Amino acid sequence: MKTKELDLNINDLEIIEDFYTLAIDAKDEDLDVENKYIKDQVYSNEDFSELNFSDMIFENCRFLECSFKKSGFVDVLFKNCDFSNSDFNEGYFSRVHFVLSKGVGADFFKSIIKDTLIKDCNFKYANFDLTSFDYVILNESDFSNAGFSECKIRKLDINFCKFIMSNFFKTSLKGLDFSDSFIDGIILSDNFSEIKGAKVSEMQAMELAKLLGIIIV
């Protein structure tokens, strides 16, 4: 599965040295933020909620414990960024690429994520509960201890990822291929219905059998 390519050229984007002022002005004037290049900026505990971003590149930026609640991102690249413990509740992500980025403890509760790539990222302890995934690719990223409860998954391609101790309570994993990923200690409901129809390796099947109380000799 392939996501839609981002048509972003740095030379076509306006370089912004003060993202905070740009975002606050856009919020005050009810404007979208678009065609910008944001690099090497650091913010913490700032409110960037309910904004719409499109055709943008964020590179080497840190947004620590910031709020992007109910914000939308379309045709956006996050590269080498850190948004740990930031709030993306009820966010909208379409044609977004997260590359070499960190979102430990970030909150994506009840978001819509579509045509998106997450590659070489650290999303440990992130919250994706009640989130919708549609044509999303997860490559070589760590989602250990993350929450995926009651998610709606239409198309999700998983490659060499970690889901150690992740919570998939009431999320159907049917058709998903975890065979080259780590799913040790994943959390499921008492009847393990979530894992029905998922593709796993022989070793993973043996570990899952232990959850069902099956003893393999």
Stockholm file with secondary structure:
# STOCKHOLM 1.0

chainA/1-217         MKTKELDLNINDLEIIEDFYTLAIDAKDEDLDVENKYIKDQVYSNEDFSELNFSDMIFENCRFLECSFKKSGFVDVLFKNCDFSNSDFNEGYFSRVHFVLSKGVGADFFKSIIKDTLIKDCNFKYANFDLTSFDYVILNESDFSNAGFSECKIRKLDINFCKFIMSNFFKTSLKGLDFSDSFIDGIILSDNFSEIKGAKVSEMQAMELAKLLGIIIV
#=GR chainA/1-217 SS CCCCCCCCCGGGSEEESCHHHHHHHHHHTTCCEEEEEEESCEEESCBCTTCEEEEEEEESCEEETCBCTTCEEEEEEEESCBCTTCBCTTCEEEEEEEESCBCTTCBCTTCEEEEEEEESCBCTTCBCTTCEEEEEEEESCBCTTCBCTTCEESSEEEESCBCTTCBCTTCCCTTCBCTTSBCTTCBCCTTCGGGTTCBCCHHHHHHHHHHTTCCCC
#=GC SS_cons         CCCCCCCCCGGGSEEESCHHHHHHHHHHTTCCEEEEEEESCEEESCBCTTCEEEEEEEESCEEETCBCTTCEEEEEEEESCBCTTCBCTTCEEEEEEEESCBCTTCBCTTCEEEEEEEESCBCTTCBCTTCEEEEEEEESCBCTTCBCTTCEESSEEEESCBCTTCBCTTCCCTTCBCTTSBCTTCBCCTTCGGGTTCBCCHHHHHHHHHHTTCCCC
//
